[in-house]
Amino acid sequence: MVFGLAIGLSVALAIYVNDRPQLAQKVAQVPQPASMRAASETAVDNNGEVAAEDETEPRFAFYDMLPKFEVVIPEQEPDVSADIEPKAIEQPGTYVLQAGSFSAYNDADRRRAQLALHGIESRIQRVSIDDKTYHRVRIGPTRDLEKLNLLRSRLRAASIDVLRIRLGD
């Protein structure tokens, strides 16, 4: 039995020793990531001279594409202000009143129902900002300043705070 074990171990050792150089070649053939290839772009010849590797096509094309894109930033942000003054709006333009911004849809729907009880038509706008979802209750848009001032006075009488957003002319 010991003799059979010795023969089996010697055969396993012979196979391990013969296959070991092939494993080293396989490890050497593993492709190198582009970030590590950039560090070893140059190779040294037998004479000690530095030789550059062949130029290859870049792996990603967005490095060339991004500088060509132009981002247009609007010159003027919408005029947003809290509507706490009872003074009438006289500056013409398109206005939206925001009656609240809620993280839960049920809260926004409750505010919308509250506005409907006062005879004010509104809508809920869903917005995602920084991976968070908000539900805005908005009234409008309207260009009629008389109607806008009437809405504001009704909201003030109902103790509902709103933001007045001027979208433009």
C-alpha positions in Angstrom: 0.0 0.0 0.0 2.8 2.4 0.8 4.4 1.5 -2.5 1.2 2.4 -4.4 1.0 5.7 -2.5 4.6 6.5 -3.4 4.0 5.8 -7.1 0.8 8.0 -7.1 2.6 10.9 -5.4 5.6 10.7 -7.8 3.2 10.7 -10.8 1.4 13.8 -9.4 4.7 15.5 -8.8 5.8 14.8 -12.3 2.6 16.2 -13.8 2.8 19.3 -11.5 6.4 20.0 -12.6 5.7 19.6 -16.3 2.6 21.8 -16.3 4.2 24.6 -14.2 5.9 26.4 -17.2 2.6 26.4 -19.1 0.8 28.0 -16.2 3.5 30.8 -16.1 2.9 31.4 -19.8 -0.8 31.7 -19.3 -0.4 34.2 -16.5 2.0 36.2 -18.7 -0.6 36.3 -21.5 -3.4 37.8 -19.4 -4.4 41.1 -21.0 -3.3 44.2 -19.1 -5.8 46.9 -18.3 -5.4 50.2 -20.3 -4.6 52.2 -17.2 -1.6 49.9 -16.5 -0.5 49.8 -20.2 -0.2 53.6 -20.2 2.5 53.3 -17.5 4.5 50.8 -19.6 4.1 52.5 -23.0 7.9 52.4 -23.6 10.0 49.3 -23.7 13.8 48.9 -23.4 15.7 47.1 -26.2 18.6 44.8 -25.7 21.0 47.7 -26.4 19.5 49.7 -23.6 17.6 52.1 -25.9 14.0 53.1 -25.2 11.6 52.1 -27.9 7.9 53.1 -28.0 5.2 50.6 -28.7 3.0 50.9 -31.8 0.3 53.6 -31.6 -3.2 52.0 -31.2 -6.6 53.5 -31.6 -7.9 54.9 -28.3 -10.3 52.7 -26.5 -12.9 55.4 -25.7 -14.0 58.0 -28.2 -15.7 60.4 -25.8 -12.3 62.0 -24.9 -12.4 63.5 -28.4 -16.1 64.1 -28.6 -16.7 65.9 -25.2 -14.6 69.0 -25.9 -16.6 69.6 -29.1 -20.0 69.8 -27.3 -21.3 73.2 -26.2 -23.6 73.6 -23.3 -26.0 76.6 -23.5 -26.8 78.1 -20.1 -29.8 80.3 -20.0 -29.0 84.0 -19.4 -31.7 84.5 -16.9 -33.2 82.2 -14.2 -37.0 82.3 -13.6 -37.9 84.9 -11.0 -39.0 82.9 -7.9 -40.1 84.7 -4.8 -42.3 83.9 -1.8 -45.7 85.4 -2.2 -46.1 87.1 1.2 -46.7 90.7 0.2 -50.4 91.6 -0.4 -49.2 94.1 -3.1 -50.7 93.4 -6.6 -48.5 92.2 -9.4 -48.2 94.7 -12.2 -45.3 93.4 -14.2 -46.6 91.6 -17.3 -45.5 88.0 -18.0 -46.3 84.4 -17.5 -46.7 83.3 -13.9 -47.0 80.0 -12.0 -48.0 79.7 -8.4 -46.5 76.8 -6.5 -48.6 75.8 -3.5 -46.1 73.3 -2.1 -43.5 70.7 -2.8 -43.8 67.4 -1.0 -41.7 64.2 -0.9 -44.9 62.0 -0.6 -47.5 62.0 -3.3 -50.3 61.7 -0.8 -49.3 65.0 0.8 -49.3 66.7 -2.6 -52.7 65.2 -3.4 -54.1 66.4 -0.1 -52.9 70.0 -0.9 -54.5 69.7 -4.4 -57.8 68.6 -2.8 -57.6 71.5 -0.4 -57.2 73.9 -3.3 -60.1 72.3 -5.1 -62.3 72.9 -2.1 -61.5 76.6 -2.6 -62.3 76.4 -6.3 -58.7 76.6 -7.5 -57.6 74.2 -10.2 -54.1 72.8 -9.7 -51.8 70.0 -11.0 -49.1 67.9 -9.5 -45.7 67.9 -11.2 -43.3 65.1 -10.4 -39.6 66.2 -10.2 -36.4 64.2 -9.4 -33.5 66.1 -7.9 -30.4 64.3 -6.7 -32.0 60.9 -6.6 -35.0 62.2 -4.6 -38.5 62.6 -5.9 -40.6 65.6 -5.1 -44.2 66.3 -6.0 -44.9 70.0 -6.7 -48.5 71.4 -6.5 -48.7 74.1 -9.2 -51.4 76.5 -10.3 -51.2 78.0 -13.7 -49.4 79.1 -15.9 -51.4 82.3 -16.5 -50.7 85.6 -18.3 -53.8 87.3 -16.9 -52.6 89.6 -14.1 -56.1 90.2 -12.8 -56.8 86.5 -12.5 -53.4 86.0 -10.9 -54.0 88.7 -8.3 -57.4 87.2 -7.5 -55.9 83.7 -7.0 -53.2 85.2 -4.7 -55.8 86.9 -2.5 -57.9 83.7 -2.3 -54.9 81.7 -1.3 -53.9 84.2 1.3 -57.4 84.2 2.7 -57.2 80.3 3.0 -53.7 80.6 4.7 -51.9 78.7 1.9 -48.4 79.9 1.3 -47.3 79.9 -2.3 -44.2 80.7 -4.4 -44.7 83.1 -7.3 -42.6 82.0 -10.3 -42.3 84.4 -13.3 -41.5 82.3 -16.3 -40.9 85.1 -18.7 -42.7 87.6 -21.0 
